[in-house]
Amino acid sequence: MEHLELFFKAIFIDNMVFATFLGMCSYLAVSKKVSTAVGLGVAVIFVMAITVPLNWLLDTYILKDGALAWLGPEYAVYDLSFLSFIMFIATIATMVQLVEIIVEKFSPSLYNSLGIFLPLIAVNCAILGGSLFMQSREIQTVGLALNYGISSGIGWFLAILAIAAIREKIRYSNVPAPLRGLGITFIITGLMAIGFMSFGGMLTGGEEEVAKETETVQIEAVKEAIDIANNEKEIHE
């Protein structure tokens, strides 16, 4: 259940584009064609699926305060958390370089269409944001970290795929001249973000029901306690 909740929450509720507006540069620049958007989206999923669990391992066993205790008690006092940004970016840059080599080898046309934006995945704030959110939310296991990396990548993929499909169709629409290009794209992105906000009810509704049940149980317990106290008072009298 925890994996399923994290999966849907990362895709629909905490979407990298529509909730936190991360990775907007490549989202806007590479979303003119669906084919190009799909290629970049798959590359982002792959990079996040590798880097988030790797960075979880780095954070858990090297960077956290006391994480080096596995080397011996004398190392438990060290805190290397100040190296988080450097280590996370180094891991991301390594994986992006691997993706660039693979894409250039097996799909030269996609490599040429992505252009400079493929190596720029290394400095895509959505990729780094995935690792930093993983760290700040204190995800407990490497399995959950892998789940979060894949689901966050899928969320970004769905966002760029949706806007690319809309931008392909909107070319044939009568858009006012001042709004053509990035203007109408920003407006559509804002409307899509508002639409994605509605997915927040998928989890908050359940939490409200649990809260109501807890409150009901507490009220009943108080009533029982009052009844017991009244009975004891009557017995003593």
Secondary structure, 3 states (H helix, E strand, C coil): CHHHHHHHHHHHHCCCCCCCCCCHHHHHHCCCCHHHHHHHHHHHHHHHHHHHHHHHHHHHHHHCCCHHHHHCHHHCCCCCHHHHHHHHHHHHHHHHHHHHHHHHHHCHHHHHHHHHHCHHHHHCHHHHHHHHHHHHCCCCCHHHHHHHHHHHHHHHHHHHHHHHHHHHHHCCCCCCHHHCCHHHHHHHHHHHHHHHHHHHHHHHHHHHHHHHHHHHHHHHHHHHHHHHHHHHHHHHC
